[in-house]
Amino acid sequence: MKRIGVLLSGCGVYDGAEIQESVLTMLAIEEANAEYFCISIDKPQYHTINHLTGEEEKAPRNMLVESARIARGEVLDINKVDLREMDALVIPGGFGSAKNFTKWAFEGPEGKILPELKLLLINLVNIGKPILALCVSPVVLAKAFEGGLFQPKLTIGSTLEKSPYSIEEFKNGMESIGVESIDKSVEDILIDFDNKLITAPCYMMNASIIEVRNNIKKGVEALVKMIG
């Protein structure tokens, strides 16, 4: 059975992994007759947000510990991942991709990416194992492959449709560090066959949970097909 890692940046859209996208990813993987396992990083989150009020809280939280909430306690430290036992990777969205995995939320395309995450992503591409990035997580791929030998093709949404975020600003930022950024709606995914990268807009667009679920399902099905 194919084994697909699900990389989580915490628990909660405003400071970690987007919970709905994460759970729907796990569901889609099992529906595709594959097996998922969760991965995170044993480091502090940038901050903690009260999801009811939107206010910042003082209590620090750890990405690995918080991700265990979504993973029902079963989450692997990124430093213990054996690439021989993983066929592909999915990165759900959530602000944690732009706050914890990278510093894009604060410094834009100049923000750094965690070195252990960059290493994992580069190694996966080098051995030909596919990656699916959802929602805002294409910025993680953009930072991982910045300055590399290829130009990844990624989508973070469409400038022609409604979004709660500035899609154009994200697109311009990714293009400034070597990405070919292509518009896609929540009904679509983008497949970079040359580099085995798949991206799906999900909640970067104004979307219902059904639309997001279908977007993720389409991405996961393409991922499993790409594994071969």
Contacts in CASP RR format, 6 or more apart in sequence:
PFRMAT RR
TARGET T0000
AUTHOR 0000-0000-0000
METHOD contacts of the structure
MODEL  1
MKRIGVLLSGCGVYDGAEIQESVLTMLAIEEANAEYFCISIDKPQYHTIN
HLTGEEEKAPRNMLVESARIARGEVLDINKVDLREMDALVIPGGFGSAKN
FTKWAFEGPEGKILPELKLLLINLVNIGKPILALCVSPVVLAKAFEGGLF
QPKLTIGSTLEKSPYSIEEFKNGMESIGVESIDKSVEDILIDFDNKLITA
PCYMMNASIIEVRNNIKKGVEALVKMIG
1 33 0 8 1.000
1 34 0 8 1.000
1 35 0 8 1.000
2 33 0 8 1.000
2 34 0 8 1.000
2 35 0 8 1.000
2 87 0 8 1.000
2 88 0 8 1.000
2 224 0 8 1.000
2 227 0 8 1.000
3 34 0 8 1.000
3 35 0 8 1.000
3 36 0 8 1.000
3 37 0 8 1.000
3 85 0 8 1.000
3 86 0 8 1.000
3 87 0 8 1.000
4 29 0 8 1.000
4 34 0 8 1.000
4 35 0 8 1.000
4 36 0 8 1.000
4 37 0 8 1.000
4 86 0 8 1.000
4 87 0 8 1.000
4 88 0 8 1.000
4 89 0 8 1.000
4 90 0 8 1.000
4 220 0 8 1.000
4 223 0 8 1.000
4 224 0 8 1.000
5 36 0 8 1.000
5 37 0 8 1.000
5 38 0 8 1.000
5 39 0 8 1.000
5 86 0 8 1.000
5 88 0 8 1.000
5 89 0 8 1.000
5 90 0 8 1.000
6 22 0 8 1.000
6 25 0 8 1.000
6 26 0 8 1.000
6 29 0 8 1.000
6 36 0 8 1.000
6 37 0 8 1.000
6 38 0 8 1.000
6 39 0 8 1.000
6 89 0 8 1.000
6 90 0 8 1.000
6 92 0 8 1.000
7 38 0 8 1.000
7 39 0 8 1.000
7 40 0 8 1.000
7 78 0 8 1.000
7 89 0 8 1.000
7 90 0 8 1.000
7 91 0 8 1.000
7 92 0 8 1.000
7 117 0 8 1.000
8 16 0 8 1.000
8 17 0 8 1.000
8 22 0 8 1.000
8 38 0 8 1.000
8 39 0 8 1.000
8 40 0 8 1.000
8 63 0 8 1.000
8 67 0 8 1.000
8 70 0 8 1.000
8 71 0 8 1.000
8 75 0 8 1.000
8 92 0 8 1.000
9 16 0 8 1.000
9 17 0 8 1.000
9 40 0 8 1.000
9 41 0 8 1.000
9 45 0 8 1.000
9 63 0 8 1.000
9 67 0 8 1.000
9 93 0 8 1.000
9 94 0 8 1.000
9 96 0 8 1.000
9 97 0 8 1.000
9 99 0 8 1.000
9 100 0 8 1.000
9 101 0 8 1.000
10 16 0 8 1.000
10 17 0 8 1.000
10 40 0 8 1.000
10 45 0 8 1.000
10 61 0 8 1.000
10 63 0 8 1.000
10 66 0 8 1.000
10 67 0 8 1.000
10 69 0 8 1.000
10 70 0 8 1.000
10 96 0 8 1.000
10 100 0 8 1.000
11 17 0 8 1.000
11 19 0 8 1.000
11 66 0 8 1.000
11 67 0 8 1.000
11 69 0 8 1.000
11 70 0 8 1.000
12 18 0 8 1.000
12 19 0 8 1.000
12 51 0 8 1.000
12 66 0 8 1.000
12 94 0 8 1.000
13 19 0 8 1.000
13 51 0 8 1.000
13 94 0 8 1.000
13 95 0 8 1.000
13 203 0 8 1.000
14 49 0 8 1.000
14 51 0 8 1.000
14 54 0 8 1.000
14 94 0 8 1.000
14 95 0 8 1.000
15 45 0 8 1.000
15 46 0 8 1.000
15 47 0 8 1.000
15 48 0 8 1.000
15 49 0 8 1.000
15 61 0 8 1.000
15 95 0 8 1.000
15 96 0 8 1.000
15 99 0 8 1.000
15 100 0 8 1.000
16 45 0 8 1.000
16 63 0 8 1.000
16 66 0 8 1.000
16 94 0 8 1.000
16 95 0 8 1.000
16 96 0 8 1.000
16 97 0 8 1.000
16 99 0 8 1.000
16 100 0 8 1.000
17 67 0 8 1.000
17 70 0 8 1.000
17 92 0 8 1.000
17 93 0 8 1.000
17 94 0 8 1.000
17 96 0 8 1.000
17 97 0 8 1.000
18 92 0 8 1.000
18 93 0 8 1.000
18 94 0 8 1.000
18 134 0 8 1.000
18 135 0 8 1.000
18 202 0 8 1.000
18 203 0 8 1.000
19 70 0 8 1.000
20 203 0 8 1.000
20 209 0 8 1.000
20 212 0 8 1.000
21 92 0 8 1.000
21 93 0 8 1.000
21 94 0 8 1.000
21 134 0 8 1.000
21 135 0 8 1.000
21 202 0 8 1.000
21 203 0 8 1.000
21 212 0 8 1.000
21 216 0 8 1.000
22 70 0 8 1.000
22 92 0 8 1.000
22 93 0 8 1.000
23 70 0 8 1.000
24 212 0 8 1.000
24 213 0 8 1.000
24 216 0 8 1.000
24 217 0 8 1.000
25 36 0 8 1.000
25 90 0 8 1.000
25 92 0 8 1.000
25 134 0 8 1.000
25 216 0 8 1.000
25 220 0 8 1.000
26 36 0 8 1.000
28 213 0 8 1.000
28 216 0 8 1.000
28 217 0 8 1.000
28 219 0 8 1.000
28 220 0 8 1.000
28 221 0 8 1.000
29 35 0 8 1.000
29 36 0 8 1.000
29 90 0 8 1.000
29 220 0 8 1.000
29 224 0 8 1.000
30 36 0 8 1.000
31 217 0 8 1.000
31 220 0 8 1.000
32 220 0 8 1.000
32 221 0 8 1.000
32 224 0 8 1.000
33 224 0 8 1.000
34 87 0 8 1.000
34 224 0 8 1.000
36 90 0 8 1.000
37 74 0 8 1.000
37 76 0 8 1.000
37 86 0 8 1.000
38 67 0 8 1.000
38 70 0 8 1.000
38 71 0 8 1.000
38 74 0 8 1.000
38 75 0 8 1.000
38 76 0 8 1.000
39 75 0 8 1.000
39 76 0 8 1.000
39 77 0 8 1.000
39 78 0 8 1.000
39 81 0 8 1.000
39 89 0 8 1.000
40 63 0 8 1.000
40 64 0 8 1.000
40 66 0 8 1.000
40 67 0 8 1.000
40 68 0 8 1.000
40 71 0 8 1.000
40 75 0 8 1.000
40 76 0 8 1.000
40 77 0 8 1.000
40 78 0 8 1.000
41 63 0 8 1.000
41 64 0 8 1.000
41 77 0 8 1.000
41 78 0 8 1.000
41 100 0 8 1.000
41 101 0 8 1.000
41 114 0 8 1.000
41 116 0 8 1.000
41 117 0 8 1.000
42 62 0 8 1.000
42 63 0 8 1.000
42 64 0 8 1.000
42 77 0 8 1.000
42 78 0 8 1.000
42 79 0 8 1.000
43 62 0 8 1.000
43 63 0 8 1.000
43 64 0 8 1.000
43 100 0 8 1.000
43 114 0 8 1.000
44 60 0 8 1.000
44 61 0 8 1.000
44 62 0 8 1.000
44 63 0 8 1.000
45 60 0 8 1.000
45 61 0 8 1.000
45 62 0 8 1.000
45 63 0 8 1.000
45 66 0 8 1.000
45 96 0 8 1.000
45 99 0 8 1.000
45 100 0 8 1.000
46 96 0 8 1.000
46 99 0 8 1.000
46 100 0 8 1.000
46 105 0 8 1.000
47 56 0 8 1.000
47 57 0 8 1.000
47 99 0 8 1.000
48 56 0 8 1.000
48 57 0 8 1.000
48 58 0 8 1.000
48 59 0 8 1.000
48 60 0 8 1.000
48 61 0 8 1.000
49 55 0 8 1.000
49 56 0 8 1.000
49 57 0 8 1.000
49 95 0 8 1.000
50 56 0 8 1.000
50 57 0 8 1.000
63 100 0 8 1.000
64 75 0 8 1.000
64 77 0 8 1.000
67 75 0 8 1.000
68 74 0 8 1.000
68 75 0 8 1.000
78 116 0 8 1.000
78 117 0 8 1.000
78 120 0 8 1.000
79 116 0 8 1.000
81 120 0 8 1.000
83 123 0 8 1.000
83 124 0 8 1.000
83 127 0 8 1.000
83 129 0 8 1.000
86 124 0 8 1.000
86 129 0 8 1.000
87 129 0 8 1.000
87 227 0 8 1.000
88 129 0 8 1.000
88 130 0 8 1.000
88 131 0 8 1.000
88 132 0 8 1.000
88 223 0 8 1.000
88 224 0 8 1.000
88 226 0 8 1.000
88 227 0 8 1.000
89 120 0 8 1.000
89 121 0 8 1.000
89 124 0 8 1.000
89 129 0 8 1.000
89 130 0 8 1.000
89 131 0 8 1.000
89 132 0 8 1.000
90 131 0 8 1.000
90 132 0 8 1.000
90 133 0 8 1.000
90 134 0 8 1.000
90 220 0 8 1.000
90 223 0 8 1.000
91 97 0 8 1.000
91 131 0 8 1.000
91 132 0 8 1.000
91 133 0 8 1.000
91 134 0 8 1.000
91 137 0 8 1.000
91 140 0 8 1.000
91 141 0 8 1.000
92 134 0 8 1.000
92 135 0 8 1.000
92 137 0 8 1.000
93 133 0 8 1.000
93 134 0 8 1.000
93 135 0 8 1.000
93 136 0 8 1.000
93 137 0 8 1.000
93 202 0 8 1.000
93 203 0 8 1.000
94 135 0 8 1.000
94 136 0 8 1.000
94 137 0 8 1.000
94 203 0 8 1.000
95 105 0 8 1.000
95 136 0 8 1.000
97 104 0 8 1.000
97 135 0 8 1.000
97 136 0 8 1.000
97 137 0 8 1.000
97 139 0 8 1.000
97 140 0 8 1.000
98 104 0 8 1.000
98 105 0 8 1.000
98 136 0 8 1.000
98 139 0 8 1.000
99 105 0 8 1.000
99 106 0 8 1.000
100 114 0 8 1.000
101 113 0 8 1.000
101 114 0 8 1.000
101 117 0 8 1.000
101 137 0 8 1.000
101 140 0 8 1.000
102 111 0 8 1.000
102 112 0 8 1.000
102 113 0 8 1.000
102 114 0 8 1.000
102 139 0 8 1.000
102 140 0 8 1.000
102 143 0 8 1.000
103 111 0 8 1.000
103 112 0 8 1.000
103 113 0 8 1.000
104 111 0 8 1.000
104 139 0 8 1.000
104 143 0 8 1.000
108 173 0 8 1.000
109 139 0 8 1.000
109 142 0 8 1.000
109 143 0 8 1.000
109 173 0 8 1.000
109 174 0 8 1.000
109 176 0 8 1.000
109 177 0 8 1.000
111 143 0 8 1.000
112 143 0 8 1.000
113 140 0 8 1.000
113 143 0 8 1.000
113 144 0 8 1.000
117 140 0 8 1.000
117 144 0 8 1.000
118 143 0 8 1.000
118 144 0 8 1.000
121 131 0 8 1.000
121 140 0 8 1.000
121 141 0 8 1.000
121 144 0 8 1.000
121 145 0 8 1.000
122 144 0 8 1.000
122 145 0 8 1.000
124 130 0 8 1.000
124 131 0 8 1.000
125 131 0 8 1.000
125 145 0 8 1.000
125 195 0 8 1.000
125 196 0 8 1.000
125 197 0 8 1.000
128 196 0 8 1.000
129 196 0 8 1.000
129 227 0 8 1.000
130 196 0 8 1.000
130 197 0 8 1.000
130 198 0 8 1.000
130 223 0 8 1.000
130 226 0 8 1.000
130 227 0 8 1.000
131 141 0 8 1.000
131 196 0 8 1.000
131 197 0 8 1.000
131 198 0 8 1.000
132 197 0 8 1.000
132 198 0 8 1.000
132 199 0 8 1.000
132 200 0 8 1.000
132 219 0 8 1.000
132 220 0 8 1.000
132 222 0 8 1.000
132 223 0 8 1.000
133 140 0 8 1.000
133 141 0 8 1.000
133 154 0 8 1.000
133 197 0 8 1.000
133 198 0 8 1.000
133 199 0 8 1.000
133 200 0 8 1.000
134 199 0 8 1.000
134 200 0 8 1.000
134 202 0 8 1.000
134 215 0 8 1.000
134 216 0 8 1.000
135 200 0 8 1.000
135 201 0 8 1.000
135 202 0 8 1.000
135 203 0 8 1.000
135 204 0 8 1.000
136 156 0 8 1.000
136 165 0 8 1.000
136 170 0 8 1.000
136 204 0 8 1.000
137 199 0 8 1.000
138 154 0 8 1.000
138 155 0 8 1.000
138 156 0 8 1.000
138 174 0 8 1.000
138 179 0 8 1.000
138 199 0 8 1.000
139 156 0 8 1.000
139 170 0 8 1.000
139 174 0 8 1.000
141 152 0 8 1.000
141 154 0 8 1.000
141 197 0 8 1.000
141 199 0 8 1.000
142 152 0 8 1.000
142 154 0 8 1.000
142 173 0 8 1.000
142 174 0 8 1.000
142 177 0 8 1.000
142 178 0 8 1.000
142 179 0 8 1.000
143 177 0 8 1.000
145 152 0 8 1.000
146 177 0 8 1.000
146 178 0 8 1.000
147 177 0 8 1.000
147 178 0 8 1.000
150 194 0 8 1.000
150 195 0 8 1.000
151 178 0 8 1.000
151 179 0 8 1.000
151 180 0 8 1.000
152 178 0 8 1.000
152 179 0 8 1.000
152 180 0 8 1.000
152 192 0 8 1.000
152 195 0 8 1.000
152 197 0 8 1.000
153 179 0 8 1.000
153 180 0 8 1.000
153 182 0 8 1.000
153 190 0 8 1.000
153 192 0 8 1.000
153 194 0 8 1.000
153 195 0 8 1.000
153 197 0 8 1.000
154 174 0 8 1.000
154 179 0 8 1.000
154 180 0 8 1.000
154 181 0 8 1.000
154 182 0 8 1.000
154 190 0 8 1.000
154 192 0 8 1.000
154 197 0 8 1.000
154 199 0 8 1.000
155 181 0 8 1.000
155 182 0 8 1.000
155 183 0 8 1.000
155 184 0 8 1.000
155 188 0 8 1.000
155 189 0 8 1.000
155 190 0 8 1.000
155 199 0 8 1.000
155 200 0 8 1.000
155 201 0 8 1.000
156 167 0 8 1.000
156 170 0 8 1.000
156 171 0 8 1.000
156 174 0 8 1.000
156 181 0 8 1.000
156 199 0 8 1.000
156 201 0 8 1.000
156 204 0 8 1.000
157 163 0 8 1.000
157 167 0 8 1.000
157 183 0 8 1.000
157 184 0 8 1.000
157 185 0 8 1.000
157 186 0 8 1.000
157 201 0 8 1.000
157 204 0 8 1.000
157 205 0 8 1.000
158 167 0 8 1.000
158 183 0 8 1.000
158 184 0 8 1.000
158 185 0 8 1.000
158 201 0 8 1.000
158 205 0 8 1.000
159 167 0 8 1.000
159 168 0 8 1.000
159 171 0 8 1.000
159 183 0 8 1.000
160 183 0 8 1.000
160 185 0 8 1.000
161 185 0 8 1.000
161 186 0 8 1.000
161 205 0 8 1.000
161 206 0 8 1.000
162 205 0 8 1.000
162 206 0 8 1.000
163 204 0 8 1.000
163 205 0 8 1.000
163 206 0 8 1.000
164 206 0 8 1.000
165 204 0 8 1.000
167 183 0 8 1.000
167 204 0 8 1.000
170 181 0 8 1.000
170 204 0 8 1.000
171 181 0 8 1.000
171 183 0 8 1.000
174 181 0 8 1.000
175 181 0 8 1.000
182 190 0 8 1.000
184 190 0 8 1.000
184 199 0 8 1.000
184 200 0 8 1.000
184 201 0 8 1.000
185 201 0 8 1.000
185 205 0 8 1.000
186 201 0 8 1.000
186 202 0 8 1.000
186 205 0 8 1.000
186 207 0 8 1.000
186 211 0 8 1.000
186 212 0 8 1.000
186 215 0 8 1.000
187 211 0 8 1.000
187 214 0 8 1.000
187 215 0 8 1.000
188 200 0 8 1.000
188 201 0 8 1.000
188 215 0 8 1.000
188 218 0 8 1.000
189 198 0 8 1.000
189 199 0 8 1.000
189 200 0 8 1.000
189 215 0 8 1.000
189 218 0 8 1.000
189 219 0 8 1.000
189 222 0 8 1.000
190 198 0 8 1.000
190 199 0 8 1.000
190 200 0 8 1.000
191 197 0 8 1.000
191 198 0 8 1.000
191 222 0 8 1.000
191 226 0 8 1.000
192 198 0 8 1.000
192 199 0 8 1.000
196 226 0 8 1.000
198 219 0 8 1.000
198 222 0 8 1.000
198 223 0 8 1.000
198 226 0 8 1.000
200 215 0 8 1.000
200 216 0 8 1.000
200 218 0 8 1.000
200 219 0 8 1.000
201 207 0 8 1.000
201 215 0 8 1.000
202 212 0 8 1.000
202 215 0 8 1.000
202 216 0 8 1.000
203 212 0 8 1.000
207 215 0 8 1.000
END
